[in-house]
Amino acid sequence: MKTNIQYLCFAIGLGFLASAQFSPAAVVTLSSAADAFINSNSPDNNAGAHGWFDAGADGVGGVRRGLIRFNLASIPAGSTINSAVLQLTVTKVPSFGPVNSSFQIHRLDADWTEGTQVGNSGALAVAGEATWNSRMSGSANWTVPGAASDAEAAASASTPVGTNFGASYTWTGAAVASDVQFWLDHPAENFGWLLRSDAEGTGRTARGFGAREDAANAGRLQVTYTPSMVITNPIANRIPKGALSIELRTVADGMVSPLGLTAPDDGSGRLFVYDQSGLIWLVTPAGRAAVPMLDIRSRLIIPARYDYDERGLLGVAAHPNFPHRRTPVQPQWRRDEIRTGRLPLRRAWRRRRG
């Protein structure tokens, strides 16, 4: 069987060149885009334009819960959210006997409308505004009044809140970052958080938190994110084709089953082509030498055919110091294929050179 080695004299590859630009992590602080509170004692009232929004139990048996949402449009789509911190500032505390509690945020699963009503208990909602009973008055009710049934059961974060007027509190952690990541990836499902006290059965746990109408104390969301990798084409204009030719020409043939070659680092431009049959040939741009450079066929078990068989001479490596030592190349063979009783190949070389 005769196999030609075809030598690629010059290879020029043309393709699309792209550069990857990696952006470092970025930080953005967002103010609340919508906030309101709903009140069990005034279930059809809305308080979406009030200067603060409440959460917790008041002193007359009512429960109040806050709704807050942030616009994430300034964060590039596809970004990875590394962390997120919600900050709320207490602007109202019960004047008599306030009770401390922890406040939890739950990711909401249903949309709601902030509304435009004001008042310590809000005012009667108009069509479309959020109330205790409805997420959009007159058109869409909460599954169960109070919104909790339309929020994730597990809190994303919980923080103890005290009685200090003007104190700021934060909610953060992996679940908070996960909420923001979810909203970024699914902007149509960004319904914000439900804020509630974990002691709604205890009076005077209510706290008022600065709403977006109170710019100095409005809720803040600080997000640290890593933008997705941006792929840009560094070549503004198309590459002209020009007169390009690629040539393939036969440099050496007449071998049985050539598997590969190695090039000694001696500047000669020579190639040592190894044949599975046990021959190593010297090949130059002028062609193949007339006789093998090395013949180790007698050291090997030679298969009858060379197609898809793993016996024979399978590799050659030039010594790292080849230019100085002029050491013969070192064949690689299957140890179990050396004939019994033969000298090791290196000893055979030494004997031949000696």
Helices and strands as residue ranges (DSSP letters): E 3-8, E 19-21, E 26-31, E 34-39, E 45-46, E 52-57, E 63-69, E 80-92, E 101-107, E 123-124, E 134-136, E 140-141, G 148-150, E 157-161, E 168-172, H 174-185, G 187-189, E 193-197, E 207-210, G 215-217, E 220-226, E 230-232, E 248-255, E 258-262, E 271-275, E 279-284, E 287-288, E 294-295, G 297-299, E 313-317, H 322-325, E 330-333, G 335-337, H 345-353
